[in-house]
Amino acid sequence: MKIICIGRNYIDHAKELNNPVPAKPVFFMKPDSALVIKNRPFFYPDFSDDVHHEIEIVLKINRLGRSIDEKFAGRYFTEIALGVDFTARDLQAECKEKGLPWEIAKGFDYSAPISEFIPVSELGDIHDLPFRLDINGKTVQEGSTKDQIFSYEKVIAYVSRFMTLKTGDLIYTGTPAGVGPVKIGDRLEGYIRERKMLNFLVK
Ligand code: ZN
């Protein structure tokens, strides 16, 4: 399976990083070795001094598809999770400056904690889905999928023009504003609506 991550999919987040609002989705990938399940701890890497949290809604692809029409893209997922796209912001800045790929800043071990998946049918309107991240009991990121620049369907249509989507592939759909550093000892708790989805420690 592969993990596809959409960058700059919320206007307020693109602005906070001084990135232009994109005309087309921007995406990158993480390896499956980045995943952390069951609220296991995030181990802070020794190669970065500035790891940032990005809380994101995650789709699980449920069938094979390529060049998927946006009209039918909603049929390609039936479950949603909450994930964190941990980013070594210092390494990413260096990569951006030099025009290099982002893998070392985005795809490292433990960089993709993920919650259990919930059937879409239990979540109400998934196109207006509030989600948030608390650190040590204080809300640091809060958003709703209604503010996505590119909807789930647009993202699936766009990505599948370039690469076949397979059953089990994951799509991290971008983060709202409020990204910032984590430190060892922090407790991260993530919510979709009022349902607690993530609860883990930085070690
Ligand atoms: Zn992200």
Residues whose N, C-alpha, C, O or C-beta is under 5 A from the ligand:
A	BS01	ZN	I6 E54 D85 G174 T175
